[in-house]
Amino acid sequence: MTEPRRRRPADRRPGNIGAATLDYLGSRRNIWGCCFALAGAGLVLLGLAGRFWPVVVAGLYGVGALLAPPERIHLAVSHAEVETKQLTADLDALLDDVRASRRFPEDVLAKVNALADALRAVLARAETLTTSPDHLHVVSQMIRDYLPSGLEAYANLPRTYALTRRSERERSAHEELLSQLDLLATELDKIAEAVYRGDEQSLRDQGRFLRDRFGPSRLDL
């Protein structure tokens, strides 16, 4: 009887190592270390580090990593996460219905999938999104009203009828649906830009805090 092959320790699996690396890159220790290292780079530019500048930069990174406050632990699920998780679940259910119906042509499916990807990206920033009730309301209506209403109306039409124009100046149902999807995508782009600006502002606020805490820096965002 052959000896069973030993499993690789969980913490050494490639997937776990990659996840741990990504976690560290986004951690406070790495962020603070990078800020201190950038200060060291400023010293290098000023000619104050001498020939040992790699040691100075690496040492300042280590100091920053050691001085970084501990990571915050979130045990409670915030209201923002509850709301956006439910919206994400509703979006996934809608996409399952759309794909299962087999009533939508490829160009419609492509636009719906692209819109869904953009919605997921916005929903992933729950805390920033929910600071703007208007933006959250529009995203919620897109998922629960605007998008399903247009798709449902189209799906209930015979395929030939949906693709046929009634007159030269009137769009077909197919063209009308594509136009509505484009309008939703345009509005979502505006919301996404506002959400990302909120993330950028948080980064700038953190930079101002570090400069106020540890002194002026020539390196500004």
N, C-alpha and C positions, 0 to 999 in steps of 0.2 A: 504494500500500500504506500503510495507516494505521499511525501510530506506536503501538507497544504502550503501554498505560496503565501508568504507573509505580505500583509497589506502595507503600503507606504503610510507612514504617520500622517494624520490629517493635516497637521500644520505645515507639512512639506509638499503637499500636493500643489501642482502648478496653479490651479484655480485659486486656492487659498492664499498662495504667495502673492499672486497678482492682486487679489482683493486687499490684502494687507498693505501692499505697496500703495495702492490708490487711496486707502484710508489714511496712510501716513502723509501722502502728498497734500491731502486736504485738511490735515490736522493743524491745530494751533501751534504745535511745536515746529512744524516745518515752516509755517507762515512767519512766525516770529524769527526763526533762524534765518530765513531768506531776507527779512527786513534788516537784521543785524549784518548779514553778509553784504547787502547792498550798501550799508553805511561803510563797511570795510572797503568796498569798491570805490566809494567816494574818497576815502583816505588815499587809495592807490592813485586816483586821478590827481589828487593834490600833491602827490609825491611824498607823502608822510609815512608810507608803509615800508619803504626800502626794498631790498632784494628778497626779504622774507614775506612779501605780500601774500603768497598763497597760504602761509601759516596764519597770518593775521585774518584773512577772510574766513578761513576754515574755523579758526578759533572764535571769531565773532558769531559765526553761525551756531557753534556749539553753545555759546553763552546765551544767545537768543532762544535756542531750543530749551535750555535749562530754566530760563526765566519765564517761559510761556506759562500762562495760567492753565490749570487742568481742564480737560474737556468737560463740557457740561453734559450731565446725564439726564435724559428725558424719559421718564417712566410713564407719564401720563400722555395720552393721545390728545393733541390739541383739537379745538373745534375746526380749525382750518383743515387739518388732515382728515377729519371725519367727513367734512363736506366734499373735499376734492376726491377722496377715495370712492365715495358713492357716485360722484359724477363720472369718474373713470370707469367704474363698473357699469354704469348706464351706457357709456360710450362703447364699451366692449360688447355689450348685449346688442346694441344697435348694429354694430358692424357684423356680428354673427348673423343677424336676421337679413341684412343686406346681401351678404355672400351666399346665404342659404337659399334666398329667393330665386336667384339666377335670372332676374328680370332686368338687370342693368348692364348696359354695354361697357366695354373696356374703358372708354374715355371717362365715363361717369365713375366707375370704380376707382380709377387712378386719382381723380380729384377728391373723392371721398376718403381714400386712404391717406393722401397727402394732408388733407384737412384734419383727419384723426391724429396723425403724427404731430401736427402743430398743436392741437388741443392737448395731447398728452404732455408735450414739452412745457406748456403753460401750467397745466395742472400739477406738474412735478414741483413747481415753486409755490406750494400751498400758502405759506406764511406771507409771501409778498403779494400773491394774487388776492388774498382775502382782506388785505389792508385797503383795497379799493372795491367797495360794494358794487359800484356800477360795472366794473370790469367782470367781477364774479357773476353778476346777474346776466350779463351778455353771454358769457361762456356757458352758464347753466342753460340759458334759453336756446343757444345753438345746439346743445346736446339733446335737450329734452323737448324742444319745440320746432325751431326753425329747420334744422337738418332733417329730422324724421318726417315732418309734415310735407316738405317738398319731395322727399324720396317716396313717401307713401302715395302721394297723388300721382307721381309718375308711374310707379309700379302697377297701379290699378288701371292704367291705360293699355289698350292693345299695342303691341310693339310697332306695327305698321302705322297706326294712327299717331303714336308719339313721335315718329321720325318724319312725319309729313307736315309740310307747311300748309296752312289754310289759305294764305295769300302771300304775295310777294313781300308785303310790309310786315307781316306778322310772323314772329318766330314760331318754330315748331316746339312741341313740348320738350323735346330733347335739347334744343338750343336754349330754351327757357331755364331748364334745370341746370345746365352748365353755367349759364349766366348767374344764377342764384348761388351756386357753389363758389364762383369767383368772387361774388360780393361778400360772402361769409369769410372767405380766405383773406380778402383785403382788410376787413374789419378785425379779424383775428391777428393779422400782422401788426396792426396798430396797438392792440392790447399786449401782444408779446413784447413789442418794443418798450412799452411803458413798464412792463414787469421786469425786463432786463435792465432798464434804467434804474429801477428800484434796487436790484442786486448791485449794480455799479455804484450807486450812491452809498450803499452799505460798505462797499470796499473803500470808497473815498473817506467815509467817516472813520473807518478803522485806521486808515493811513494818517488822518489828522490826529487821532488819539495817540498813535505811536510817536508822531513828531512832537506833540505836546508833552508826552511822557518822557521821551528820551533825548529831546533836543532837536534843533533844526537839521534838515537834511537837504542837500542839493537835488536829491532824486525825488521828484514829485510825479504824481499820476497825471 
